[in-house]
Every structure is written in structure tokens, then in C-alpha cells.
Amino acid sequence: MAKKHRTQILLEEEQFQLLSRIAELEGRSMSDIARRVMDAGFAVLRDDLESAVKRVRIINEGRAAYNTGSESKEQS
């Protein structure tokens, strides 16, 4: 089992109610449900970050190609 760290968060009423209800329905602790929800959220954010990095890389590659092409024309 991975090492766990104790922390404290403040939830909005709706978040608390939903977390409590899911934990009750699944027979799991609120902490377990919160960890699972965060894992899912982090996965989405990670994918978004990877997509953003790819988009920036494509833009930079395009800019490099454009600059290289422009420099070639200027030197002609």
C-alpha cells in the first residue's frame, strides 16, 4: 500500500453531501471516495496538461520551421 499523508480540506455543502452519499451507497469511507475522485480528476488534468504540452510543441516546431524558411528567403 502506498504511503498516505493526512491533510484537511474544506468542502462546500453540496460536495460534502455528495461525498457522504456516495460513501454510504458504496460502503466505503469518505476518504477513500475523495481519493478516488481526486485520482480521476488528476487523470483528466494530466491528460489536459499533456495535450497542452503537445500543442505548444507543435506551435514551436511550426514557428521554427517558419523562421528557418524566412531566413532562407532573406538570405537569397
ChimeraX commands (.cxc) that place a marker at each C-alpha (Angstrom):
marker #1 position 0.00,0.00,0.00 radius 0.5
marker #1 position 1.28,3.47,-0.87 radius 0.5
marker #1 position 2.22,5.84,1.92 radius 0.5
marker #1 position -0.64,8.16,2.81 radius 0.5
marker #1 position -0.44,11.68,4.19 radius 0.5
marker #1 position -3.01,13.24,6.47 radius 0.5
marker #1 position -4.49,16.51,5.25 radius 0.5
marker #1 position -7.55,18.62,5.81 radius 0.5
marker #1 position -9.81,20.19,3.18 radius 0.5
marker #1 position -12.87,22.38,3.35 radius 0.5
marker #1 position -15.84,21.24,1.26 radius 0.5
marker #1 position -18.87,23.13,0.08 radius 0.5
marker #1 position -22.14,21.75,1.48 radius 0.5
marker #1 position -23.08,20.12,-1.83 radius 0.5
marker #1 position -19.64,18.48,-2.12 radius 0.5
marker #1 position -19.91,17.15,1.42 radius 0.5
marker #1 position -23.42,15.79,0.89 radius 0.5
marker #1 position -22.47,14.09,-2.36 radius 0.5
marker #1 position -19.29,12.62,-0.89 radius 0.5
marker #1 position -21.22,11.33,2.14 radius 0.5
marker #1 position -23.95,9.82,-0.01 radius 0.5
marker #1 position -21.54,8.04,-2.37 radius 0.5
marker #1 position -19.53,6.68,0.56 radius 0.5
marker #1 position -22.70,5.39,2.18 radius 0.5
marker #1 position -24.01,3.79,-1.03 radius 0.5
marker #1 position -20.67,2.12,-1.80 radius 0.5
marker #1 position -19.93,1.13,1.78 radius 0.5
marker #1 position -16.60,2.93,1.66 radius 0.5
marker #1 position -15.04,5.68,3.72 radius 0.5
marker #1 position -15.37,9.29,2.67 radius 0.5
marker #1 position -11.57,9.40,2.50 radius 0.5
marker #1 position -11.50,6.52,0.04 radius 0.5
marker #1 position -14.13,8.14,-2.16 radius 0.5
marker #1 position -12.31,11.50,-2.01 radius 0.5
marker #1 position -9.04,9.82,-3.06 radius 0.5
marker #1 position -10.77,8.08,-5.96 radius 0.5
marker #1 position -12.41,11.31,-7.11 radius 0.5
marker #1 position -9.09,13.16,-6.90 radius 0.5
marker #1 position -7.34,10.39,-8.84 radius 0.5
marker #1 position -9.94,10.69,-11.59 radius 0.5
marker #1 position -9.62,14.49,-11.60 radius 0.5
marker #1 position -5.83,14.32,-11.69 radius 0.5
marker #1 position -6.01,11.94,-14.65 radius 0.5
marker #1 position -8.13,14.47,-16.55 radius 0.5
marker #1 position -5.79,17.31,-15.63 radius 0.5
marker #1 position -2.75,15.23,-16.58 radius 0.5
marker #1 position -4.27,14.50,-19.99 radius 0.5
marker #1 position -5.07,18.18,-20.45 radius 0.5
marker #1 position -1.51,19.09,-19.48 radius 0.5
marker #1 position -0.06,16.54,-21.88 radius 0.5
marker #1 position -2.33,17.85,-24.63 radius 0.5
marker #1 position -1.31,21.43,-23.88 radius 0.5
marker #1 position 2.38,20.50,-23.98 radius 0.5
marker #1 position 1.86,18.76,-27.33 radius 0.5
marker #1 position 0.07,21.81,-28.73 radius 0.5
marker #1 position 2.86,24.12,-27.58 radius 0.5
marker #1 position 5.47,21.78,-29.07 radius 0.5
marker #1 position 3.62,21.80,-32.41 radius 0.5
marker #1 position 3.38,25.59,-32.34 radius 0.5
marker #1 position 7.08,25.89,-31.53 radius 0.5
marker #1 position 8.04,23.43,-34.27 radius 0.5
marker #1 position 5.91,25.35,-36.73 radius 0.5
marker #1 position 7.48,28.62,-35.64 radius 0.5
marker #1 position 10.97,27.12,-36.02 radius 0.5
marker #1 position 10.11,25.86,-39.50 radius 0.5
marker #1 position 8.63,29.24,-40.41 radius 0.5
marker #1 position 11.68,31.08,-39.08 radius 0.5
marker #1 position 14.00,28.73,-40.92 radius 0.5
marker #1 position 12.03,29.25,-44.13 radius 0.5
marker #1 position 12.01,33.02,-43.67 radius 0.5
marker #1 position 15.73,33.14,-43.02 radius 0.5
marker #1 position 16.39,31.12,-46.18 radius 0.5
marker #1 position 14.33,33.56,-48.25 radius 0.5
marker #1 position 16.03,36.59,-46.68 radius 0.5
marker #1 position 19.47,35.20,-47.44 radius 0.5
marker #1 position 18.56,34.63,-51.13 radius 0.5
marker link #1:1,2 radius 0.2
marker link #1:2,3 radius 0.2
marker link #1:3,4 radius 0.2
marker link #1:4,5 radius 0.2
marker link #1:5,6 radius 0.2
marker link #1:6,7 radius 0.2
marker link #1:7,8 radius 0.2
marker link #1:8,9 radius 0.2
marker link #1:9,10 radius 0.2
marker link #1:10,11 radius 0.2
marker link #1:11,12 radius 0.2
marker link #1:12,13 radius 0.2
marker link #1:13,14 radius 0.2
marker link #1:14,15 radius 0.2
marker link #1:15,16 radius 0.2
marker link #1:16,17 radius 0.2
marker link #1:17,18 radius 0.2
marker link #1:18,19 radius 0.2
marker link #1:19,20 radius 0.2
marker link #1:20,21 radius 0.2
marker link #1:21,22 radius 0.2
marker link #1:22,23 radius 0.2
marker link #1:23,24 radius 0.2
marker link #1:24,25 radius 0.2
marker link #1:25,26 radius 0.2
marker link #1:26,27 radius 0.2
marker link #1:27,28 radius 0.2
marker link #1:28,29 radius 0.2
marker link #1:29,30 radius 0.2
marker link #1:30,31 radius 0.2
marker link #1:31,32 radius 0.2
marker link #1:32,33 radius 0.2
marker link #1:33,34 radius 0.2
marker link #1:34,35 radius 0.2
marker link #1:35,36 radius 0.2
marker link #1:36,37 radius 0.2
marker link #1:37,38 radius 0.2
marker link #1:38,39 radius 0.2
marker link #1:39,40 radius 0.2
marker link #1:40,41 radius 0.2
marker link #1:41,42 radius 0.2
marker link #1:42,43 radius 0.2
marker link #1:43,44 radius 0.2
marker link #1:44,45 radius 0.2
marker link #1:45,46 radius 0.2
marker link #1:46,47 radius 0.2
marker link #1:47,48 radius 0.2
marker link #1:48,49 radius 0.2
marker link #1:49,50 radius 0.2
marker link #1:50,51 radius 0.2
marker link #1:51,52 radius 0.2
marker link #1:52,53 radius 0.2
marker link #1:53,54 radius 0.2
marker link #1:54,55 radius 0.2
marker link #1:55,56 radius 0.2
marker link #1:56,57 radius 0.2
marker link #1:57,58 radius 0.2
marker link #1:58,59 radius 0.2
marker link #1:59,60 radius 0.2
marker link #1:60,61 radius 0.2
marker link #1:61,62 radius 0.2
marker link #1:62,63 radius 0.2
marker link #1:63,64 radius 0.2
marker link #1:64,65 radius 0.2
marker link #1:65,66 radius 0.2
marker link #1:66,67 radius 0.2
marker link #1:67,68 radius 0.2
marker link #1:68,69 radius 0.2
marker link #1:69,70 radius 0.2
marker link #1:70,71 radius 0.2
marker link #1:71,72 radius 0.2
marker link #1:72,73 radius 0.2
marker link #1:73,74 radius 0.2
marker link #1:74,75 radius 0.2
marker link #1:75,76 radius 0.2
view
